[in-house]
Structures are given as structure tokens and as C-alpha cells.
Amino acid sequence: MTAIKLGLIGDNIALSRAPALHRLAGGIAGLQVSYDLLIPAERNLDFDALFAWAAGAGYRGLNITLPYKERVVPKVLIEDPLARSIAAINTVVFDPAGGRPSGYNTDHSGFIQAFRGQMGAQSPGVVVQIGAGGVGKAIAFGLIALGATAIRLVEIDRDKAERLAAALRLAAPGLPVTVSGDAAAAALGATGILNCTPLGMGGYGGTPLPAASLEAAAKAGAQWAFDAVYTPRDTAFLRAAAAAGLAAISGYELFFFQGVDAFRRFTGRAVDEARLRAALYHIDSVQIIQS
């Protein structure tokens, strides 16, 4: 059985389900896959040193997560023009011959599949996106592909949001893209509300929008909400959105689909998605019972 070594570099990844997903996908595809969590602080290395170490340590590829998706961009060859526009990479495949590694963004494709899986062919409509970091960039470009009619970016770092807004306007001339620092006000009159910040993730806590604001947005016409956070799968933000009557799309769906796409990039093989989803669900259920 072919052995493949993979890993994930990030800061707050102890609860990541990526190791389980890729190991199970490997077994389904007839591959022996190992998958390591590589946390810079635990290895007394900064991101650049840890990435360089991994490149020479036999890894076929790496996933990259918060807060390094933008930092890795100069280190990889990005052939896809869309990924270059997003300027954030979450999947890196090393060249066995020692050449420059290749970079991909599977968050983009993962979000599109997650949205379509729950909302079908419906347009996202007018969307409020809270957060303009690495995953936020991928999702914003996904909104363009899905046919959003307007994007309202909410971000505490105004310069970061303006840079993303400029890239979106260049990719979709005529699409109204605005920048704001007030999520509650931006949500009024929106069709969809997205959390693309770490708020609500294990180790971070909080919510990007209080329940009262979600209720007000629902009364003003909001229909759906999405949370890029997937650990926990059922965040306070999504619970409040569902209580307000919105269709709630879990970040777990993005995680699953981006993982399937990344696995294909790493191995060159497709995987039975239904079988993989069932295997992951079984493992998660056993862990819940044992905890």
C-alpha cells in the first residue's frame, strides 16, 4: 500500500478533524496516509522555519490554516489565476524533484459546494461578510461565482477590507462592494450573513453578531447564515441564526468539501464522498459517546 505523509500548519488546530478526514480518505482510496498537526509554537519554530522543515521532511503536501494562508503565498507556485486573485493558499503540494511547491485554494471550491448543497441554485443575494482574512477572501470570490448581487464587507482592519473590496470589484465589475465596521447595521436588508472570523472557534469564543441583531436581520428579510468555523460544528452564531428562522449552513460542510478537493490535489485520486462522510460521522459519534 502506497504511503503518503501529509500535515497541517496552524496555530489553533488541536481539535482539527483534518487528520481523520485525510486518513480515512486514504484508506478508502487504498493509500496509507499519515497526517500530522504542525503547530509552530509547539515546535519552537516560526512559520517560515516550520514550512522549510516540512519541505525537506518527506511530506507530500500540507494544509495551511489560520493565520498563515496569506503568509505562505510567496513560497508557492500558483498557476490558477483565481487563486492568485484570492491571494490566500490553504493547500500546498511539494514537488518530489525539489522544485517550487504548488499552491491551491480549496476553501473557494469547498464553500461553493457547501452553499449549493443546502441552498441549491438560489442566488446568495445581498451578502454581509464579516471578516476579510484568508478564508474570507476565498469565500468572497465564491460569492461572485455563486451570483451574489452585492457584498458588504465588515472588518475591523479597514485597509485589509478595502484591498479585498478592490480585488472583488476588479474580478466582477459592476458588483456593488462596500466596506463597513458595523456588522449589525450592514446585516439589515441583507439576504445572507457570513462569519469569516475565528469568533466561535474552540479557543476563541464569542460570536460575530449577537442574537438580537440576527433577529432584526431576519425581520428585515435575511434568509440564510453561514459560519466558516467548524469546530464546534454547531456554533453560537449558527444556533442564534437558526433560532431567528434563518437557514444555517455549518462550516463543517466547507471543511468537508475543501478536504476532499485537497486530498485529490495531494494524491491524484478521487474519493467516495458518501463513504467518507459516513466514516467521519461514525468516528465523531464514537468520540462524543466516549467523552
TIKE-544152 format. One record per residue (C-alpha): x, y, z. Coordinates in steps of 0.2 Angstrom, whole numbers, padded with zeros to 4 digits, always signed. Example, Ala and Ser with C-alpha at 12.3 -4.5 7.8 and 13.67 -1.06 7.14 Angstrom:
<sites>
+0062-0022+0039/+0068-0005+0036/
</sites>
This chain:
<sites>
+0000+0000+0000/+0007+0017-0005/+0012+0028+0010/+0009+0047+0009/+0014+0059+0023/+0003+0075+0025/+0001+0088+0038/-0007+0104+0044/+0001+0120+0049/-0009+0132+0060/-0009+0140+0077/-0026+0134+0085/-0028+0116+0077/-0028+0104+0092/-0047+0100+0088/-0045+0099+0069/-0054+0085+0060/-0042+0086+0045/-0031+0071+0051/-0046+0060+0052/-0053+0066+0036/-0037+0063+0026/-0033+0046+0035/-0050+0039+0031/-0050+0046+0013/-0033+0037+0011/-0040+0020+0017/-0055+0022+0006/-0043+0026-0009/-0031+0012-0005/-0017+0023+0002/-0008+0023+0019/-0010+0041+0024/-0002+0049+0039/-0007+0067+0044/+0002+0077+0057/-0003+0093+0066/+0011+0105+0065/+0010+0120+0077/+0024+0132+0076/+0024+0137+0094/+0025+0119+0100/+0040+0116+0089/+0049+0132+0094/+0049+0137+0076/+0041+0152+0067/+0030+0148+0052/+0044+0151+0039/+0056+0139+0048/+0042+0125+0050/+0037+0126+0032/+0055+0124+0026/+0057+0110+0038/+0042+0101+0031/+0048+0103+0013/+0063+0093+0017/+0055+0080+0029/+0046+0069+0017/+0029+0077+0016/+0019+0075+0000/+0009+0091+0005/+0002+0102+0018/-0014+0111+0023/-0012+0129+0029/-0024+0137+0041/-0026+0152+0052/-0016+0163+0052/-0004+0158+0038/-0014+0157+0022/-0008+0173+0016/+0009+0172+0023/+0013+0156+0013/+0008+0164-0004/+0026+0170-0009/+0033+0152-0006/+0022+0143-0019/+0019+0142-0037/+0001+0147-0040/-0005+0143-0058/-0023+0146-0056/-0027+0164-0059/-0042+0164-0047/-0031+0158-0033/-0019+0172-0037/-0033+0184-0036/-0038+0177-0019/-0020+0178-0013/-0023+0165+0001/-0017+0147+0000/-0024+0133+0010/-0016+0118+0001/+0002+0115-0004/+0009+0101-0014/+0028+0098-0014/+0037+0094-0029/+0046+0077-0027/+0060+0083-0038/+0063+0098-0026/+0056+0112-0037/+0045+0125-0030/+0029+0118-0022/+0012+0122-0029/-0002+0131-0020/-0020+0130-0021/-0036+0137-0013/-0049+0123-0009/-0058+0134+0003/-0066+0143-0013/-0072+0127-0021/-0077+0120-0004/-0088+0135+0000/-0097+0134-0017/-0101+0116-0014/-0107+0119+0004/-0118+0133-0002/-0126+0123-0016/-0128+0108-0005/-0140+0117+0006/-0147+0131-0005/-0147+0123-0022/-0147+0135-0037/-0153+0150-0026/-0143+0166-0028/-0134+0172-0012/-0142+0189-0015/-0135+0203-0005/-0122+0196+0007/-0114+0203+0023/-0097+0195+0026/-0089+0198+0042/-0070+0195+0041/-0059+0198+0026/-0044+0187+0031/-0038+0171+0022/-0054+0161+0022/-0064+0177+0019/-0055+0180+0003/-0059+0163-0004/-0077+0164+0001/-0079+0182-0006/-0074+0176-0023/-0085+0161-0021/-0100+0173-0018/-0096+0180-0035/-0096+0163-0043/-0112+0159-0035/-0120+0175-0042/-0121+0187-0026/-0130+0203-0031/-0120+0214-0018/-0106+0211-0005/-0105+0221+0011/-0088+0218+0019/-0087+0220+0038/-0069+0221+0045/-0060+0229+0060/-0045+0231+0049/-0051+0244+0036/-0036+0243+0025/-0037+0224+0023/-0056+0225+0019/-0053+0239+0006/-0039+0228-0003/-0051+0214-0004/-0065+0225-0010/-0054+0232-0024/-0050+0214-0029/-0068+0209-0030/-0073+0225-0040/-0059+0220-0052/-0065+0202-0054/-0083+0207-0055/-0085+0225-0062/-0102+0232-0058/-0104+0221-0042/-0108+0233-0028/-0095+0230-0014/-0095+0241+0001/-0084+0241+0017/-0091+0244+0035/-0086+0242+0053/-0103+0239+0059/-0110+0222+0057/-0127+0224+0064/-0131+0239+0053/-0124+0230+0037/-0135+0215+0041/-0151+0225+0039/-0158+0222+0022/-0146+0208+0018/-0151+0191+0011/-0136+0181+0019/-0124+0184+0034/-0107+0175+0034/-0095+0174+0048/-0077+0173+0041/-0068+0177+0058/-0062+0164+0071/-0075+0170+0083/-0084+0155+0090/-0070+0143+0087/-0064+0132+0101/-0051+0143+0110/-0058+0159+0104/-0076+0160+0109/-0088+0174+0106/-0099+0177+0091/-0098+0190+0077/-0116+0196+0078/-0127+0195+0094/-0144+0185+0093/-0154+0202+0094/-0145+0208+0078/-0148+0191+0069/-0167+0193+0074/-0168+0210+0067/-0159+0205+0051/-0172+0191+0049/-0186+0203+0051/-0178+0214+0038/-0178+0199+0025/-0162+0189+0029/-0164+0171+0024/-0148+0162+0027/-0132+0162+0038/-0115+0153+0036/-0101+0151+0048/-0084+0147+0042/-0080+0140+0059/-0082+0121+0060/-0075+0116+0077/-0088+0116+0085/-0099+0111+0071/-0114+0120+0079/-0108+0137+0084/-0117+0150+0095/-0119+0161+0079/-0127+0147+0069/-0139+0142+0084/-0144+0160+0085/-0147+0161+0066/-0157+0146+0066/-0167+0152+0081/-0171+0168+0071/-0178+0157+0057/-0163+0158+0045/-0156+0143+0035/-0140+0139+0044/-0125+0132+0034/-0111+0124+0045/-0093+0127+0041/-0091+0108+0043/-0098+0107+0025/-0084+0119+0019/-0072+0109+0029/-0078+0093+0021/-0078+0098+0003/-0061+0108+0004/-0054+0092+0012/-0060+0081-0002/-0053+0093-0015/-0036+0095-0006/-0035+0076-0005/-0037+0075-0024/-0023+0088-0025/-0012+0078-0014/-0014+0061-0021/-0021+0062-0038/-0036+0051-0033/-0054+0055-0030/-0063+0048-0015/-0081+0041-0012/-0088+0056-0004/-0103+0047+0004/-0092+0034+0011/-0080+0046+0018/-0094+0057+0026/-0102+0041+0034/-0085+0036+0041/-0081+0053+0048/-0099+0054+0056/-0096+0037+0064/-0079+0042+0072/-0087+0059+0078/-0101+0049+0086/-0090+0037+0095/-0079+0051+0102/-0095+0061+0108/-0101+0045+0117/-0084+0042+0125/-0082+0060+0130/
</sites>
